[in-house]
Amino acid sequence: MGLSPAQACTHAWQGKEYTELPAEFCPGYADALLGKQGLYEYGSVVCDRKEGSYFFLQRLVRYTKNQKAVWKIVQIKPLSKLHQDELALSQGCQQTDQDRQAIFAIVREDSKALTTRRAWAIDFSNEALINLDPTTVICQSSDPRFVP
């Protein structure tokens, strides 16, 4: 029995270290620094592929002698294909009833606001994603059309 595309991606990249993802691997790509936990720095990549999108939680491992960052993918979250009016945000979101440091969310944008569709808290100490109730997460965009 073969693996689904999402399972194959997760299987191939979970735990992998890299300096650059292959250009053909993520035709659509966005990354961000997320924060620090102890001695470690964390970042994220949202990788858009034809079968769907993926959120990579990654830890900075070291720098090469040429000062290129080496990242290790510690968690992969397969996401359903984002609709045209949806965005993946790893910054600018907060949970209304908790003081969480890092939240990853899928939001739908219209001309006046962002509506959180799905959301996860990033648990750096366990290098994991925790499902959140999207109605408790508010996100803001850096886009000037959106005013809080």
N, C-alpha and C positions, 0 to 999 in steps of 0.2 A: 504494500500500500504506500503510495507516494505522499509526500508532504504538500500541504497547501502552500501557496506563495508566501503567506504570512509566517507559517511555521518554518519554511526554508530560510527566510530572512532572519528570523529570530535565532534559529539553530546555527546559521553561518556566522552571525555577528555578535551574539551574546558573549561577553568576556574578551572580545578581540581588541587588540591595541592597534592604533593607527596614527599617522600624522596627517593624512589627507584621505578622504573617502574617494574611491574611483569616480571620475567624472560621470561615467555612464550609470553608476549605481543609483544616484539620487538626482534625476533630472530637475526636480524642484527641491530647494534646500534652504533652510534658515537655521541659524545657530545663535546661541546666547550664553553668556556666563550667568550662572544661577546663584552662586554663593560659596561660602566656606563652611566646613564642618571640621573642627580640630585642625589637623595638618593638611587636610585635603581641600582642593578646589573642585567645584563641579560645574559642568556646563550641559547644555542640551542641544540636540539637533532634531529638527523636524525634517524628515526625509520623505519627499513625495515621489511615489512610483506609480506606474500605470495601474497596478492592482490595489493600491491603497496608500495610506500615509503611515509613518512610524515615528514615534517619539523615542529618541535615544537619550537616556540619562547616562552621562559619562563623567569619569573622574580623571583629572590631570595626573598623569603618572610621573612624567619627567620631561626634560627638554633634551633634544638631540644636541650634538656638538655644534650644529648650525643654528641653535636656538629655536628649533621648531618644536611646538608642543606635541607631546605624545599623549593621546587620550585612550582610556580603556572604557568600552561600552559595558556598563554594569547592569543596565535594565533596558529592555525594549518593550514598548507598548504599541502593539498594532492598533491603528485607528482605521475606522471605515473611511472610505474616500470622502474627502471634504467636499461639501457642496460649494458652488461658486460664491455664495455669499457668506461662507464660513472662514474663520481664521483660527490658527493655532497660536496661542499666546503663552509665553513662559515668563513674562514680566508684566507688571501693571495690574495684577489680580490680587484680591484679598478676600478672605472669608469673613463674613459679617459677624459671626459668633465666636471666632477664634483668632488668636494672633499668630497666624502661620507665616513662616518666613518665605516659603517658595511654593507657588501654585502653578500648575500647568492647566490650561483650559482651552476648550474649543468654544468659540463664540460665533454667534450669527450677527452680522452687522446690517443695520438699515440706516437710513439717512439721519437718524437722531440718537441712536443708542447701540450698545452692544448687549446682546442677551446671551448669557452663559448657557450652553447646551450640555456640556460635559466638563467635569473638573476633577483634578487629582492634586493632593498635597504631595510634596516631595519629602520623603523621610530620608535625610542624608545619612543618619547613623546606621540605618539598615539598607541603604541604597535601594529603596523601593518606592513605589507609587501607592498612595492610599486613595481609594474612591471617595469623592465628596459629593454631597447633595448639591447639584448645580444651582439650585435656588438660593443657596447661602453664599455664593461667590459672585462678587462684582468685579468687573474688569473695565479698565480704561485704556483707550488707545492713544498713541502719540499723534494720531491723525488729527489735524486742526478742525476737521468737520465735527468731531466728537467733543463736546464740552461736558464735563461732569456735572 
